[in-house]
């Protein structure tokens, strides 16, 4: 067996996949499992990771003929299970290996990142440990070796890319055009390019993903519209040049400068935050504000992770 050392960074919610270097490795928060670690994955591997989660169906049975009217389908939470061998290199390492494993898989109130790398691609879910079975037989007592069962529950069943993507644009502004006052010299100087206030973001996964939207001032009545269906986020608020209004569409929160809730500023025709998602493929977005001159310092940024089922 290759010389391996137990993990030490256990308690922190490490960035997803930041410890993974090899195919077949699993990172749970700050704990690394799989090849090159004292925590080998059994030959049965993972269950539930690449499965389609169970679905809730909105189908309605037809009362006067066969079948049903098709309704919306919603994915339930994802359950992921793994069988892990605790294999310290020696009996002297058993306490450290077992201690790190137990500390990393204890009861946590909040979710943490569960990341898996297969065939060069690392995907991650937010999860919590829901079960841990550690047989304390003779091998465990004498060598610290055990065949452990772990189970995680992912409230959001989508698997996300580990790298965040960001797109940004300003408010629409015209090009200044030619300055005729001093006369024209070749080559012509048309001035700085204008802005359309539009941008296209691309979700390269196969599931819709929930972005984080940040409006930066100075701007009044900021809005972001999906041009494909006209649905938008819009807030009746005036932001100073140092203000940031952060809309987390997954959590359904609207925070001013990271602390004060401004959810109540949503306009009546603003889409509920959790419904403003990016479908698979490209999505065209438009940043707009109250009528009047556009301040070039105003901007909106969209941050997201590609999502897969």
Protein Blocks (a to p, Z undefined) as FASTA:
>chain_A
ZZddddfblmbccdehklpcbghiacehjacedehiabdcdfklpghklpccddddfbdc
dfkbghjddddddddddddddddddddfbfklmmmmmmmmmmmmmccfbdcdddddeehi
acddddddfbdcdddbfklmmnopacdddddddfblcdcdfbdcddddddddddebjafk
nopaddddebjaddehiacdddfbfbdcddddddddddehiacddfknopacdddddddf
kbccdddfknopaceehlaccklmpcfklccfklmccdehjddddddddeddddfkbccd
dddddddZZ
